[in-house]
């Protein structure tokens, strides 16, 4: 009996040791993993995979809560980094627009037109040219820091196209198709004119004849939808993909110092949506750029800028 009791006691002691070791391992391993990931987070690294939830008790609940907390913190930092990037982009756009409102090439062309008109034409034509130049400068100075009325943005485009028509003559034709009434909609300033300027600069500027730039506005229940289309040489597929992703892809700003990446950034900053600017193009068949200005900041309708 004594030998049997010793054997039973030894067997129970062995089972207890095995159970204790297994319990300790199952308990300590998740805690150690939690501690290791907590140390990674303290050092600013959030890219690790989620911890596996291997238990269905309080420790498993704690592991799941830790994973959720880590993912939310990571998303918060991503949103914050995107906000910082957009703010930096906006500051850069403001700086470029305020420091270099008109580049020398554009200024030379416009002033050459004004001089030619003053020497060979009547004064009315000169006044028209200078008034459009003045409006463009004034609008670009004031609207780059704030939102603007859609009608004023369209008036800016019309002033720009007026000057470009005098510059290109019969080489390029420009047209604007607008509804009879343009809604009084608040939009981010200096977002449409740079898109039109991009169509001129990269689409039809080097064409010797037959160039065409069209601006069309459609007003739907959801948004004001604008399309700027040219019949230029188009955009290579790789650069088109980069532009649709929001990358600069080697572009440079035009007379206003604002490129397409800045326009996309201003739209994203204003509306909080990345899908409001889209570019379609095919090499040799021209380019179409689409902008959507969602409704929600409109007042009563105002008259068409063409009729002012």
Order of alpha helices (4+ residues) and beta strands (2+ residues): alpha-alpha-alpha-alpha-beta-alpha-beta-beta-beta-alpha-beta-beta-alpha-alpha-beta-beta-beta
